[in-house]
Amino acid sequence: MKRLIPTLAIAAALAAGVHAQDSKTTTRTQVKADDAKAITATGCLVPGLAPDVFVLRGAITARGEEVTTKTRTKADVDNDESRVRTDTRTKAEGDHDRVGAGTVVMYDLSPRAGVDLAPHIGQQVQLTAILLDRGKGDADVKIKEETQVDREHAPDGKSKTESKITVDRGNGPRLNVISVKPLGQRCT
């Protein structure tokens, strides 16, 4: 009897780990740019002509002084299969330009420190970036991100981050990538 109770407790703990782990993750990212445009763009991430150079073949979906993106990803895991669905909504506020529908353009990318684009080559991605025109000086950028994870059969999680960065204009127009989110599809 003394061995039966601990054995049953271990078996119950192992069975709980085998249970399906459905989850829903909601991320809200807000980017405000001073003397620049905050943008959200989606498309295919491809390598550039030189090492550590990246190009986005896609379109800008929102552009303004402030861009807010809300992404919700739901994962359903059942026995032998899993389904992942991602919905994204983006809104631009302030002095913003009208974004053309269906226009696909190539954008040169400059990732900020801590943003690694290499693992996402060949995938459809959503980028949050700062669009800077040629000029002197720099732009101040504020980034707020809130993430909430609701898990079935496990504790929920919540995180908040805020950061301020300064982006140098450089020699020509470019997208300075603040964050990259994979959209779960390979490029076609």
C-alpha positions as CSV (number, residue, x, y, z in Angstrom):
1,M,0.0,0.0,0.0
2,K,2.9,2.4,0.8
3,R,4.2,1.9,-2.8
4,L,0.8,2.1,-4.4
5,I,0.0,5.7,-3.5
6,P,3.3,7.2,-4.8
7,T,3.0,5.1,-7.9
8,L,-0.5,6.4,-8.6
9,A,0.6,10.0,-8.0
10,I,3.5,9.7,-10.5
11,A,1.1,8.1,-13.1
12,A,-1.4,10.9,-12.6
13,A,1.3,13.5,-13.0
14,L,2.6,11.9,-16.2
15,A,-1.0,11.6,-17.6
16,A,-1.5,15.3,-17.1
17,G,1.5,16.1,-19.3
18,V,0.1,14.0,-22.1
19,H,-3.2,16.0,-22.1
20,A,-3.8,18.3,-25.0
21,Q,-2.4,21.8,-24.5
22,D,-4.8,24.2,-26.3
23,S,-3.8,27.8,-26.0
24,K,-4.7,31.3,-27.1
25,T,-2.0,34.1,-27.2
26,T,-3.0,37.7,-27.7
27,T,-0.3,40.3,-28.3
28,R,-0.8,44.1,-28.6
29,T,2.1,46.1,-29.9
30,Q,2.0,49.9,-30.0
31,V,4.7,51.9,-31.8
32,K,4.9,55.7,-31.7
33,A,7.5,57.5,-33.8
34,D,8.6,61.1,-33.5
35,D,9.8,62.6,-36.8
36,A,9.3,59.3,-38.7
37,K,6.5,56.9,-39.7
38,A,5.6,53.7,-37.8
39,I,4.5,51.0,-40.2
40,T,3.3,47.4,-40.3
41,A,4.1,45.3,-43.3
42,T,3.4,41.8,-44.3
43,G,5.1,39.6,-47.0
44,C,7.8,37.1,-47.8
45,L,11.2,37.6,-46.1
46,V,14.0,36.8,-48.6
47,P,17.8,37.1,-48.4
48,G,19.4,40.2,-49.9
49,L,22.5,40.4,-52.2
50,A,25.0,40.4,-49.3
51,P,25.2,38.4,-46.1
52,D,23.1,39.9,-43.2
53,V,21.0,41.8,-45.8
54,F,17.3,41.1,-45.9
55,V,14.4,42.1,-48.2
56,L,10.7,42.0,-47.7
57,R,8.6,41.2,-50.8
58,G,5.2,42.5,-49.6
59,A,3.2,45.5,-48.8
60,I,2.8,48.1,-46.0
61,T,-0.6,47.4,-44.3
62,A,-0.6,50.5,-42.0
63,R,1.5,53.7,-41.7
64,G,1.2,56.6,-39.3
65,E,2.7,58.4,-36.3
66,E,1.3,55.6,-34.2
67,V,0.6,52.0,-35.3
68,T,-1.1,49.5,-33.1
69,T,-1.2,45.8,-34.0
70,K,-3.3,43.2,-32.2
71,T,-2.4,39.6,-33.0
72,R,-4.4,36.6,-31.7
73,T,-3.1,33.1,-32.2
74,K,-5.1,30.0,-31.2
75,A,-3.6,26.6,-31.1
76,D,-5.8,23.5,-30.9
77,V,-3.9,20.3,-30.1
78,D,-5.8,17.0,-30.4
79,N,-4.2,13.6,-30.2
80,D,-2.3,13.3,-33.5
81,E,-2.9,16.8,-35.1
82,S,-2.7,20.4,-34.2
83,R,-4.3,23.5,-35.8
84,V,-3.0,27.0,-35.5
85,R,-5.0,30.1,-36.5
86,T,-3.7,33.6,-36.4
87,D,-5.7,36.8,-36.8
88,T,-4.1,40.2,-37.0
89,R,-5.7,43.7,-36.9
90,T,-3.6,46.8,-37.4
91,K,-4.6,50.4,-37.0
92,A,-2.7,53.6,-37.8
93,E,-3.4,56.9,-36.0
94,G,-2.1,60.5,-36.3
95,D,-0.7,62.0,-39.5
96,H,-0.9,58.9,-41.7
97,D,-0.7,58.3,-45.4
98,R,-3.2,56.2,-47.3
99,V,-1.9,52.7,-47.9
100,G,-2.5,51.3,-51.3
101,A,-4.2,47.9,-51.6
102,G,-2.6,45.1,-53.5
103,T,0.6,46.8,-54.3
104,V,3.6,44.5,-53.7
105,V,7.0,46.3,-53.3
106,M,10.5,45.2,-52.3
107,Y,11.8,46.9,-49.0
108,D,15.4,46.8,-47.8
109,L,15.4,46.0,-44.1
110,S,17.7,47.0,-41.2
111,P,16.9,45.1,-38.1
112,R,17.5,46.8,-34.8
113,A,19.7,45.2,-32.2
114,G,18.1,42.1,-30.8
115,V,15.9,41.4,-33.9
116,D,17.1,38.3,-35.8
117,L,15.5,38.0,-39.2
118,A,17.7,35.0,-40.5
119,P,15.4,32.2,-39.0
120,H,12.4,33.6,-40.9
121,I,13.9,33.6,-44.4
122,G,11.5,32.0,-46.8
123,Q,8.5,32.6,-44.5
124,Q,5.5,34.9,-44.6
125,V,6.0,37.5,-41.8
126,Q,4.5,40.6,-40.3
127,L,7.0,43.3,-39.5
128,T,6.7,46.3,-37.3
129,A,9.2,48.9,-38.4
130,I,10.1,52.6,-38.6
131,L,10.1,54.2,-42.1
132,L,12.8,56.9,-42.4
133,D,13.5,59.1,-45.3
134,R,17.0,60.3,-46.2
135,G,18.1,63.2,-44.0
136,K,20.0,64.3,-40.9
137,G,19.3,63.6,-37.3
138,D,17.5,60.7,-35.8
139,A,14.0,59.6,-34.8
140,D,12.8,58.7,-31.3
141,V,10.5,55.7,-31.0
142,K,8.4,54.3,-28.1
143,I,7.4,50.7,-28.1
144,K,4.8,49.1,-25.8
145,E,4.0,45.4,-26.0
146,E,1.5,43.4,-23.9
147,T,1.1,39.6,-24.2
148,Q,-1.4,37.4,-22.6
149,V,-1.4,33.6,-22.9
150,D,-4.4,31.6,-21.9
151,R,-3.6,27.9,-21.6
152,E,-5.9,24.9,-21.1
153,H,-4.7,22.6,-18.3
154,A,-1.8,25.0,-17.4
155,P,-1.3,28.4,-15.7
156,D,-2.0,31.5,-17.8
157,G,0.8,34.0,-18.5
158,K,1.0,37.8,-18.9
159,S,3.8,40.1,-19.8
160,K,4.4,43.8,-20.5
161,T,7.4,45.6,-22.0
162,E,8.1,49.2,-22.8
163,S,11.2,50.6,-24.5
164,K,12.4,53.8,-26.1
165,I,15.0,53.7,-28.9
166,T,16.7,56.2,-31.2
167,V,16.9,55.3,-34.8
168,D,19.6,56.9,-37.0
169,R,18.5,58.0,-40.5
170,G,21.4,56.6,-42.5
171,N,22.0,57.3,-46.2
172,G,18.8,56.3,-47.8
173,P,15.2,55.2,-47.3
174,R,14.8,52.0,-45.4
175,L,12.7,50.0,-42.9
176,N,14.2,49.7,-39.5
177,V,12.6,46.5,-38.1
178,I,11.4,46.7,-34.5
179,S,9.8,43.3,-34.4
180,V,9.1,40.3,-36.6
181,K,6.2,37.8,-36.2
182,P,6.0,34.6,-38.4
183,L,2.6,34.1,-39.9
184,G,3.0,30.3,-40.1
185,Q,3.3,29.9,-43.9
186,R,6.1,29.3,-46.3
187,C,6.6,31.7,-49.2
188,T,5.1,30.6,-52.5
